[in-house]
């Protein structure tokens, strides 16, 4: 099983990298671009067949290491 | 006073921290490698600056979960003094010893220069050698020093007199022009509830000799020694 994890900044947390990306897109002429928020994508291979157990384990991974929940949200997707 | 410095792959200010602790205590601190699980019995642990584990994932996140840090955390909860400088501040914050988080500098630039630093409290073993309101000149050198916490945490820090230092102008005035990284409420350093843990972005260990251009960092190290003896 594989876990696909998206980590994004919470609303209200300043994202200077996102802002820099937005201004670079504007410089390229993409004038329709408004706000840009950037984040992380992590893939984890799991030796686990039970979806419930896998989800619980990945949630723990996110809370303990992969995300800093003071500033970040995470979303988990499990694929076979 | 017995002290130790925790060293990670990618730490780079451990030598400067060692010199500062030696100057203040007269003894070499014990250098502890990140894989060590046994921490010697000491009065103070210093977590130095640098780029531990290449700043992978988030600054300080990997180091915060290393075996030695678990031990540091347990001892800190038991009252031992811990100081985290720069990357060390990021590490002990990620480890949960201090609230909040250090984000990428608001202007996205690596800042390396002396900044004005206002002492916000002398009520700690780290800052007892300074006067409240005193303005220091201490260098910063970081890319991720933009302190952030939710308003409730910030109000709590202020109400409990746990903000140790703020970025300021030469006369102690707070203004965004004097804030090198966009840090919320101009915060440069904070204390934990028990006041035995300090994290700060500036480098007091690089302001201890006239040749450094400032000796304002010296009192921080001598205060810690006096608190123990």
Interface residues (C-beta under 8 A of the other chain):
Chain A: X13 X14 X16 X17 X20 X64 X65 X66 X68 X70 X71
Chain B: X57 X58 X61 X65 X94 X99 X100 X101 X103 X104 X105 X106 X107 X108 X146 X148 X149 X150 X182
